[in-house]
Amino acid sequence: MATLFSYHTISLSQPNLCFPKMIKKPRAVLNRTQKMRVPYELKQGQNRLFHELPSGLNMEVIVQKGVADKDPDERKERNSENPPLVFVHGSYHAAWCWAEHYLPFFSASGFDCYALSLLGQGESDAPAGSVAGTLQTHAGDVADFIQKKVVVPPVLLGHSFGGLIIQYYIANMKNNQALEMETFYPKLTGAALVCSVPPSGNSGLVWRYLFSKPIAAFKVTRSLAAKAFQTSLPLCKETFFSSTMEDQLVLRYQELMRESSRMPLFDLRKLNASLPVPSLPKGSIKVLVLGANDDFIVDAEGLRETGRFYGMSPVTVEGVAHDMMLDCSWEKGANVILSWLTALEKMNVLLCHPQDSAPPEAMYPQVAPSEVPSGFTLSAQRSTALPNSAFTSRSAKMYSSRKKISKDKGVEPTEFEDTVAQHLFDLENTNQELKSDLKDLYINSAIDMDVSGNRKAVVVYVPFRLRKAFRKIHLRLVRELEKKFSGKDVVLLATRRIARPPKKGSAVQRPRTRTLTSVHEAMLEDIVHPAEIVGKRIRYRIDGSKIMKVYLDPKERNNTEYKLETFAGVYRKLTGKDVVFEYPINEA
């Protein structure tokens, strides 16, 4: 069970008693009154802590440390390079909305993750008054947590109204006119705005809906302002999620959203009166503006407004709705953010620190054309290094599935190999039957092969030392991969190397298993697995050519018979030898 930490200041009201000024008191979850009647159960590796704010109120923080590598030294080095990630939610949500998918995802990529619950939301304390706070107080609470608990400048990620809070934060981060604010708003490595309310607030969104989509405007108002989404499952699904989202998941999140917000996040009238947020001060801040193609709340114009404010083109993710981090295709947005973080790290390595002379709207610091690393292009309007689309889509896949493929040093996986590795990564995270078995398994390479006629095959090479582990799950794994590669047969082969014959007179002898004949025989056994070879015959033709007839154990006939043509085609492509597969006839 996770341990909760609260920090309390003890006032010395009696001078004759000696108490410590600060004590650290662990408390079990059961000893603390749950504020949500439907509590969120933490996932493995997550902890719930409580950060005491200057007001004396406690703010819920769900923490998951980065565990990308098993080697402690390598993990320490990787985590020291990756900036911490601090997540801020929007209205009707709390820290749990990030803990569901994004915290495990980014933690697995080596990032320390902190998801905050703003005051009056989730398990955080509620302030006195009718609303949870203002733009300034919420941003101040985020800044207080970063200043006291995060050592390295983090990347802030905000969703919906949480994105607006981050916009206020970064606008005041380097306010030279008020030196005290520089210490109050600690420096950031970057900021990601996910389906964020634009800098002018939500009033523009509402008016656009009223004139262009009156029915949608009525639904949004009824769903959010009247809180009808809390009781209507179809309206909740239409407001926050994709149409393909399962109703049971929508119902679960609906209950959590209903319990998360005990009081409004803002007084919207006062909020709109204080907007737009201040323009960025002179300096560089790296910002990702990310939106959803099926967003029912923040329209395309609102997304473009945010992009214009920061001088960049927003990125739109297809097939996801407003709650991108909870949607059924949540990994699409997560991969885009991971790709951006990777590009961010590359630029930090290139330039070490942003130049003070860089334009504030630049996503990356200014660089000369000769300094741009591979995979980046220069904007036509200014010399700003931006990752091109091919690089970002490719690296999103590569870095989310990098632990599932291991190539020779210096060799980059092909796009098809990235696809196979990504499927294995997805199966490990979504298939409970294979999850534990796939945890320590990875591949070496993969080939998309045309065999004979209209048949196609996916040949996957696995490390020789892991061949037994793959064989234990062979049937289940091949079945799931063939669903991913519709119409193609999947064949698993162990990686083997053929050694050259030793020179004449040499005392060196090559192992028997490294000869051409031995490797071809072993490949044949791998191709037909799980069937066993029970007999072989070699027929010699008149022209001198030969064909091998291989008899397979009938016990696995149901699992292999439909693939015999593929087996023969794959073996011919890899070895140049013809083979025919048959099952022996059982005598009565």
Salt bridges, closest charged atoms under 4 A:
GLU60 OE2 - ARG48 NE 2.67
ASP69 OD2 - ARG78 NE 2.52
GLU74 OE2 - ARG78 NH2 3.77
GLU100 OE2 - ARG252 NH1 2.68
ASP125 OD1 - ARG32 NH2 3.39
ASP125 OD1 - LYS35 NZ 3.12
ASP144 OD2 - HIS51 NE2 2.70
ASP144 OD1 - LYS148 NZ 3.15
GLU238 OE2 - LYS219 NZ 3.20
ASP247 OD1 - LYS237 NZ 3.15
GLU259 OE2 - ARG37 NH2 3.01
ASP295 OD2 - HIS322 ND1 3.00
ASP299 OD2 - ARG208 NE 2.80
GLU301 OE1 - ARG304 NH2 3.17
GLU301 OE2 - ARG308 NH2 2.88
ASP323 OD2 - HIS93 NE2 2.64
ASP323 OD1 - HIS159 NE2 3.74
ASP408 OD1 - ARG497 NH2 3.73
GLU417 OE2 - LYS407 NZ 3.02
ASP418 OD2 - ARG394 NE 2.75
GLU428 OE2 - LYS403 NZ 3.36
GLU428 OE1 - LYS404 NZ 2.91
GLU433 OE2 - ARG476 NH1 3.99
GLU433 OE1 - ARG479 NH2 3.99
ASP437 OD2 - ARG476 NH2 3.44
ASP440 OD1 - LYS70 NZ 2.32
ASP448 OD2 - LYS488 NZ 2.89
GLU480 OE2 - LYS483 NZ 3.41
GLU482 OE2 - LYS563 NZ 3.19
ASP489 OD2 - ARG455 NH2 2.63
ASP526 OD1 - ARG471 NH2 2.65
ASP526 OD2 - ARG496 NH1 2.45
GLU561 OE2 - ARG557 NH2 3.33
ASP578 OD1 - ARG572 NE 2.93
GLU582 OE2 - LYS549 NZ 3.60
